[in-house]
């Protein structure tokens, strides 16, 4: 019985250490989110789909900077289709368990804050409006490490476009679900060399 308890304690400690090891200086993060996917099933219902690939490099422990791309489509049968796009830089800061003010909900996960700024816009088919301009967003998220190198995450974000054109300023709250792959520097170099 003592061996079983000791094994369980070591497993939890190992998972906690894994969550910390993947967000250290020099590691890479690549992945993406699926935000606001909605495919209506009723007659006359529409669709709304947005993907958000992103990649970042940890310049310090818990702090990553990189880039993002957002691509989205929405519309209805026999109606105009809206295409949205955003591209730019992002930053992400992972909280240490002591910084949260409460115990970490799951021992192998981490809370984070993400912010982004870039350019973006929208275009509506069939003679609709269009705009281009500044895209920015920020919000909290949680990454749950299901393996040492893969984190499932949820992200709630304020997303805005300060556009030029007929679209003007638009903003919304988005909820995204996705995954990130965390690559330690030596593994990242090995993967890049294997591709060459």
Buried (B, 14 or more C-beta within 10 A) or exposed (E): EEEEEEEEEEEEEEBBEBBBBBBBEEBBBBBBBEBBEEEEEEEEEBBBBBBBBBBBBBEEEBBBBBBBBBBBEBBEEEBBBBBBBBBBEBBBBBBEBEEEEEEBEEBBBBBBBBBBBBEBBBBBEEEBBBBBBBBBBBBEBBBBBEEBBBBBBBBEBEBBBBBEEEBEEBEEEBEBEBBBBBBBBEBBEEEEEEEE
